[in-house]
Amino acid sequence: MQSIVIISIALIYFQATLNAASCSELKDAINSNPETEGDVKHKACENVTELSINQTAENVTKLSINQTAENVTELSINEAAAFEQIVKLTNCPVPRIPKNGGLVCVYFDNYYCKPMCNQGYDFAFLRRSRLYEECGTKTAFTWTTQYIGGSRLAECIVSDVLVSGQPSAYFNKKTCREVVSDMKRKREHLDEFISELKIRGIQNNQKKELDFVTCGE
């Protein structure tokens, strides 16, 4: 995002330089006509400047939106690749990421993943006493889950009332993809989950470099 701001400032500065040159040329052309009124001269230059500024602002906005979308897409792909690689290193199968939500995962000897739903979605099954699922040596390298067989950890379904999970199991006012595109918010969710696990006595052999957040469709 910082690079977008720098590019935007550079564009505006460049456009302002062009504006000054265009305005000067326009004044010279108008001044060569002695019948041109002073207000017309001023308005002509003002209109050129206003048009250029509006065009510059529009172009900068388009650039910012396109660049942001590109960054989020690239980040999502990288998160998914890291997720698959890291989980495979532990001999655990890759769990299915819930649609309309995601997984917040940390490592303490075993892998612990907290299923989370986006705003406007709730869990299909009651999970208030089931904050996370795990996989590792303690589970014979299979994921604990409410679903029979496979690696589906949770499902997020449309709901205006969020009652099936604990309060921390929802991306409040944000979607999972918005969270992973914001390093600060992503770290906050990871740290919150780490604290929740430590309260439950899970705190051995933590490896923060293996922590990640990944999103479903």
N, C-alpha and C positions, 0 to 999 in steps of 0.2 A: 504493500500500500504506500510506503514511503516513496518508492520509485515512481508511482503514479503521480504523487503530489509534485515531485521534482519535474517530471515531464510536463505536467500541467502548467507549472510556473514558467518553464522555458517556452512553452507554446504561446502563453499569454504575452510574455516579454517580446518574443519574435513578432507576434501579430501587432503589438503596440508599435514596434519599429516600422512595420509596413504601413500601419495606419498613418503615422506621422508623415511618411514619404508620400503616400497617396493624397493626404490632405493638402500637403504643400503644393503638389503638382496641380491639384484641383483648384486651389486658390490662384495659382499663376495663370491658369487657363481662364478663370473667371475675371481676374483683374485685367486681362488683355481686352476685355469688353467693357468700355467705359459706361455703358448703359446699365450694367448690372448693379442692383441695389445692395447696400451693405448687409441687410438682413439675409438676403439670398445667399451671399457669400458665406455668412456664418452658418446658416442652416444646411447648406450643401456639405460643408465640412463635417458638421455635427452628425448628419445622416450617414455619411460614409463611416465615421468612427463608430456610431451605434450599430450599424449593420455588421461591421467587422468584429466588434466585441461579441455580438450575439452569435455570429457564426463560430467564433473561437470557443465560446462557452459551450455551444452545442457540440462541437467536435471534441472538446475535452471531456464532456459528459459521456459521449459515445465511447471514447477511448477508455475511460474509467470503468464503465459497465462491462465492456468487452474484456478488458484486462482482468477485472475481478472474477468474471465468470470463468475465464481461462485458468486463473490461479486456483479457484475452488475445484475445478474439474481435475487439474493436475494433482492437487493435494489429495483428493478422494482416491485417485488411482494409486498414488504412492502409499496411502494408508492401507488400502486393501492388499497391496503387494506385501507390505511389511507384516500385516496381520497373518497372511497365509504362510509366509516364511517362518515367522517366529513360532507360530503354533505347531508347525510341522517339526521344528527343532526339538520340541518337547515330546514328540511321538504321540501327540494328541491329534485327533481328527479336526479339520477346520469346521467350527460350528456355523450353522446357518444364522446369518444376521437378520434380525426381525425387520420386516418392511415397516416403514413409517416410524422408524426408531433406530436404535443402534446398540452397540456393546461397549462398555467401559471395562477394560481388562488390565489387570496388574499381576505381577509375579511374586509369590512368596513360597518357594519350593514347588508348589503347584500353581497352575494358572487359575485365576479367579476372574470371572466375567459377570458384570452386572448388566442385565438387559434393561434398556430404557426406551420409553416411548416418547414420540414428539407430542407437542401440545395438540389437544383435540383427539388423542388416541389413548386407549387404555388396554391393559393386558386381558387376553381372552380367558385366562384362569387367575384365580386369586393367588397373589404373591406377597401379601403383606408380611408373612413370616418367612419369606424365601427371597432374600435380597439378591443373592448371586447363585451362579452355578460354577462348578470347578472341574478341573481335569488334571491328572498327573499320577504320581506313584500311588497316592492314597486311593485313587479311584480306578486303578488298573488301566490308566490312560484312556478312559472313556469319560464323556461329559455327563455329569448329573443333570437330569432334566425331568420335567413333569410329563413329557411326551414319551410314548413307548418307542424304543429303538431310534437310531439315527442321532443327529446332532442339532435338532431344533431346540433352542433354549427357551424361546418365548414367542408370542405373537402379539402384535399391536393392532387393535381394531378400533374403528371410529366410535368415539364416545365423548359426550359433553361432560360427563362426570368421571373424575379420576379417583377410583376407590380400590382397585384391585392390587395396586402396588404401594410401597412405602413412598412418602413424599419426595425422597431424593431420587426416585426411579423415573422421573419425568424431566424432559428438557423444557423447563418452564419458559414460556415466551420466546423460545428458540427451537429450531429444528436441529437434528444431529449434525447435518451438513454445515449449518451456520456455526456450530460449536467447533468442529474440526478445522474450520477456516480461521479461527481465532485462537492463537496459541495460549493466550492467557486464560480464556474460558475453558479450553480443553484441559489445561493443567489444573484448574480449579475442580473440575469433575473428577479427575484422577486422584487428586489429593483428598477430596471428600471420601471417595471409595476406600482409599488407603486407611483413612482414619476410622471408617466404619469397620473395616476388617481388624484393625488393631484393638478396637473395643471388644471384639469377639475373640481376642487372643491369637489372632493370625498375624505374625510379624517376623517370622524367621526367614533369613536369606532373601531379603527384598532386593530386586534388581530393577531400578527405575528405568534403565535403558530399554527394558522389555515392555514397559507400559504403553498402551495405545488406546485410542478411541476409533471405532470404525462404524460406518453407517450402512443401513439397508437402502433399498430403493425408495 
